[in-house]
Amino acid sequence: MSLQLGSSKFEIAMETSPRPRSATPSAIPQKRALNLDDEQHIPAVSSPLNPDAATSRSRKAPAREQREKKESLKKREAKGADTARSATPDTQTHTKKTKKIEKPPDVVRPLRYYTKPPNSSDFDPPRGPIFSPILEKANREFNECFEQISNKKAFRYTNCIADPSFPSSRWFRQTEASPFHPRFSFQEASSHILFDSTGRSITTEKGFRMARANVAAREGRWYYECKILSGVRPPSRSPSLNTPSLNKPDTTGGGHVRLGWARREANLDTPVGFDAYSYGLRDVSGQKVHMSRPKDFSPGNESFHEGDVIGLEITLPSLALHRKVVEGSYNKAVDVSDDLDPHPAAEAPDIVRDRVPIRYKGIVYFEQFEYSSAKDLEELMNPSPSSAPTAATTTTNAASAAPPNPNHPSVALRTLPFSNIKVYKNGKLLGAPFADLFAFLPPASKPAAQQGARDGLDDGMLGYFPAISVFRGGAVEVNFGPDFWCPPGDLAVPISNSGGGYYYYSSAAAEDENENHDAIKKTDQSSAAGAIPPEETPPAATRKQQHIQGKNSRLRGMGERYVEQIAEDVVYDVVDEVDFWVLDAGEMMADVAAGTGEGAEAQKGRSSASTVAGMMMVTPVGMVEQAGMLGGGGGEIKEIVQEEE
């Protein structure tokens, strides 16, 4: 009892006196980490009874080191996702990355510029150039053009007109100026070029100057003709002259011409074939010229004389194959066809035109950045002298030193498979002087590096243009069809009186034409007119009419391409307007037109009305501001302030 009593007293005393925390048993986990080795009663030193003591300790050590060397998230991001996952896999981080929603790529759209509202005169069709007569040649009057803007080194200009159906495009769309047919472009010509009233004949009193047509070939087979009005005269057959000079052409007094195809980057103050952007033919000896290197081509080195009709045909692969070349995905083993007549694609490629309407002498033009020459092509034309190559430079420059080909490392030096240029003289095929033409789609063509210019955009007018150069009195007339002077046998001409379809000249008909033409030349060798006049062209009844399958695979005149180009411009304008309309809150614009909804409320008291060309127009100023046209809703719109000229 005493022990129990003492024990109870002791317990009472312990309860009444303060107890140290260290001696108090508690079920709360201790702050210090538990030592697993102590709980398992593993001795620090191995013994015969427990030889695995040290092994168990060493086996647990790498686990602690692995936790200590675990890298942070920033280090893993710096080293890359693959390295981080292999070194320290993190299930939670990996789950977050898979759930991350990627932002869709931005859609490339044309830039818009905030300009003044159009004047009443801007709704009228643009007037043609003002002609001032300068000289007469070959029964034609040649004029100098006034009141016309010319393309500069880094800018290109096209005609435009105000249209109330295009409010989101700032009221302007593209159009053509008179004369309304395929011809030489008044903007795409040197300032020293003289035109006739139709725009199809040119000459100059200066040195070599170039003019390009207002239509371009982008894919397919296309043909146009040139009649030499003044140039190298035929050899004189007068018996009073010495015999050695009988076969020599008379190069005095008539001037010279060069004929061919050129891209937009070609210099207009140089002859065709001067650089890598044009392919030309000389009138003297009929030589081919590319990058200023003339080479013999025509059989017997026959010259092109006054009165001769020279036909030029170009063949370009499909734009789909063309894009494979510039994108670097072309494979010679797989792409074995030019693919000129493919199945219609679900989506057409984007055509982006960054342009701003400007006013010049009362006429409104679209101004845009022009494509410039590439350094690689300039180096190909004029190689710079270099020192002896070392082993390192030889290995590095081996690919760049390769000749132009479809898979060249430099995009500018890539060529188009299945492309060529053929030449006809008075309806007779002379051959194909050029093949594997340079690619022209971006990034093979790009504007000069300047503020506001964007690379990799196709404006729909890249291609090869009919181009003519004249020199000191040389004169040429072009014919884009459909009534050609000396058409080749496989030329497809649209049948206008049968509700569609095409016919082409059969081989027999072409041979008959050549025989008739040779007979005419033999009977009148002293005359300068060596070509078949238009009225002597075989009638349509002698032509073999047949519907031809494959729109792009047949040979067609450039006049037909001109009609297609006008239709494409209309489609591009409508697509841009619809795209801008959607970005500018199309529903609000519909409300403004209907007089209901928020758009009508924003319109009240904030619209400016103006009577233009006999119709009432409402400029939705309030709607524009609220829809974000001047902010980020419809993309950035740059404000342009232009002084009247």
CORZI-V716222 format. One record per residue. OMEGA is omega in whole degrees, -180 to 180 (* if undefined). D_LAST is the distance of its C-alpha to the last C-alpha in whole Angstrom. Layout:
BEGIN
omega: <OMEGA	OMEGA>
d_last: <D_LAST	D_LAST>
END
This chain:
BEGIN
omega: <-180	180	179	179	178	179	179	176	-179	179	178	-180	-180	180	-178	-178	178	-178	176	-177	-177	-179	-175	175	-177	177	179	-180	179	-179	-178	179	179	178	-178	180	179	-179	-180	178	178	-180	-180	-179	-180	-180	178	179	-179	-178	-178	-177	-179	-180	179	178	-179	180	-179	-176	-179	180	178	179	180	178	-179	-178	179	-174	179	-179	-180	179	179	178	180	-179	-178	-176	-177	-180	-179	-178	-179	-177	-178	-180	-179	-176	-178	179	-180	179	179	-178	179	180	-177	-180	-180	179	-180	-180	-180	178	180	-180	176	175	177	-178	-179	-178	178	176	-177	174	180	-180	-179	179	177	177	-180	-180	178	-178	174	-175	173	-177	-180	-178	175	-179	178	178	178	177	-179	-171	171	-177	175	178	178	177	-180	179	178	-175	-174	-177	179	-175	176	-179	177	-178	177	-178	-180	179	-177	-180	-178	176	-179	169	-174	174	-176	178	179	176	180	-1	-171	175	177	-173	171	179	179	176	-177	-179	176	-179	-179	178	176	-176	166	-174	-180	-177	-178	178	-178	172	178	174	-178	175	-176	175	-174	172	178	-180	178	179	-176	174	-179	176	179	-178	-175	-172	171	-175	177	174	-179	179	179	-178	179	-179	179	178	-180	-180	-179	-178	-180	-179	179	-178	-178	-177	-177	-176	-180	179	177	-176	-178	170	-175	-176	-178	179	170	-173	177	-178	-177	174	-178	-180	-177	-179	-177	179	179	177	176	-177	-179	-176	-178	-177	-180	178	-173	177	177	174	179	179	178	-177	173	-176	174	-176	176	179	179	178	179	-178	-172	179	-179	-180	179	178	174	-173	174	-179	179	175	-179	177	-178	179	177	177	-180	179	180	178	177	177	178	180	175	-179	-177	177	178	-179	-180	179	-177	-178	-177	-177	-174	-179	178	174	-177	-179	-180	173	-178	-178	180	-179	177	179	-178	172	-175	-178	176	-175	-178	177	177	-179	179	179	176	180	-179	178	167	176	179	179	179	177	-175	-178	-179	-179	-178	179	175	177	177	-180	-180	-180	180	178	-179	179	-179	-177	175	-180	-179	-179	178	179	-178	-174	-178	-179	-178	180	180	178	179	180	-177	-178	-179	179	177	-177	-179	-178	178	-177	-177	174	179	179	179	176	178	-176	176	175	-178	177	-179	-179	176	-180	-180	-177	-176	175	180	-180	-179	177	-178	179	177	7	175	174	-180	178	178	-180	179	-175	179	-179	-180	-179	172	-177	178	-178	177	-179	173	-180	178	-177	167	-174	-180	173	179	-174	170	176	175	-177	-177	171	-178	179	-179	176	3	-179	-178	180	-178	-175	174	-174	-177	179	178	-178	-179	177	-174	-174	-179	177	178	-179	-177	168	175	179	178	180	179	179	179	178	177	179	180	180	179	-179	178	178	179	-179	-180	-179	-178	-177	-179	-179	178	-179	-179	-177	178	176	-179	-177	-179	177	-179	-179	-177	-178	-179	-179	179	-179	-179	177	-175	179	178	-174	-175	-176	179	178	-177	179	-180	175	176	177	178	178	178	-179	177	179	179	179	178	180	-180	178	-180	179	178	-180	180	180	178	179	178	-180	-177	177	-179	179	180	178	177	177	178	180	-179	-179	-179	173	-177	180	179	178	179	-177	-174	175	-174	-179	177	-178	178	179	-176	176	175	180	-179	179	176	179	-173	-178	-179	179	-179	-178	-177	-180	176	180	180	177	-177	-177	-180	-176	-178	176	-178	-179	-179	176	-178	177	179	178	*>
d_last: <126	126	123	122	122	121	118	117	117	115	112	112	112	109	107	108	107	103	102	100	97	98	101	100	100	96	95	91	90	90	87	87	87	90	91	92	95	97	97	98	100	99	101	99	101	102	106	108	108	104	102	99	98	96	94	93	92	90	89	87	85	83	82	81	79	77	76	75	73	71	67	65	62	60	61	62	58	57	60	58	59	62	63	64	66	68	69	69	69	68	68	67	63	63	64	61	59	60	59	55	52	50	46	44	42	38	36	33	30	27	24	22	19	19	16	15	17	16	15	17	15	15	19	19	19	17	17	18	17	17	20	22	25	27	30	33	35	38	37	34	30	28	24	21	18	15	12	13	12	15	17	17	21	21	18	18	16	18	17	17	18	19	23	25	27	25	25	26	24	21	21	19	22	21	22	22	20	22	25	27	29	30	28	26	23	20	18	22	22	22	20	23	24	25	25	28	27	28	26	30	31	29	30	29	30	29	31	31	28	28	27	27	28	26	29	31	35	36	40	42	43	40	41	38	39	38	39	39	38	39	40	44	46	49	52	54	58	59	62	62	60	61	62	60	57	58	56	53	50	48	45	44	42	40	38	38	37	37	37	37	35	32	31	27	28	29	27	26	27	30	33	34	37	35	35	37	34	35	38	38	41	41	42	45	48	46	46	44	42	40	39	40	43	45	48	50	50	51	54	56	52	51	48	45	45	43	44	45	43	43	43	41	42	41	43	42	44	43	41	44	45	42	42	45	45	42	43	46	49	49	53	54	58	56	53	55	53	49	49	47	48	49	50	47	46	46	43	40	38	35	31	29	25	23	19	16	14	10	7	6	6	8	10	11	13	16	15	19	21	23	26	27	31	34	36	39	38	37	40	42	40	41	44	44	48	50	53	56	56	58	60	58	55	56	57	53	51	54	51	48	50	50	49	46	48	47	49	47	47	43	41	39	42	43	44	44	48	48	45	45	44	46	45	47	47	48	49	51	51	51	51	48	47	45	46	46	42	40	39	35	35	35	36	36	32	30	27	27	28	25	24	24	25	28	31	33	31	31	28	30	28	30	33	34	31	33	31	32	32	32	34	34	34	35	34	35	34	35	36	36	39	41	42	43	44	47	47	49	52	51	47	47	46	45	47	45	48	51	49	48	49	49	51	51	52	56	57	59	57	55	58	58	54	55	58	57	54	56	58	55	54	58	58	55	55	54	51	47	47	49	47	48	46	45	48	50	50	53	53	52	56	57	55	56	55	55	53	52	52	50	46	45	48	48	45	43	40	36	35	37	35	32	33	35	31	29	32	32	28	29	32	30	27	30	32	29	29	32	32	30	32	35	34	32	35	36	39	37	34	37	39	36	36	40	39	42	42	41	37	38	39	36	34	35	34	31	29	26	26	24	24	22	23	26	27	28	26	27	25	28	27	30	31	29	30	33	33	32	28	27	30	32	33	31	30	27	24	21	19	15	13	9	6	4	0>
END
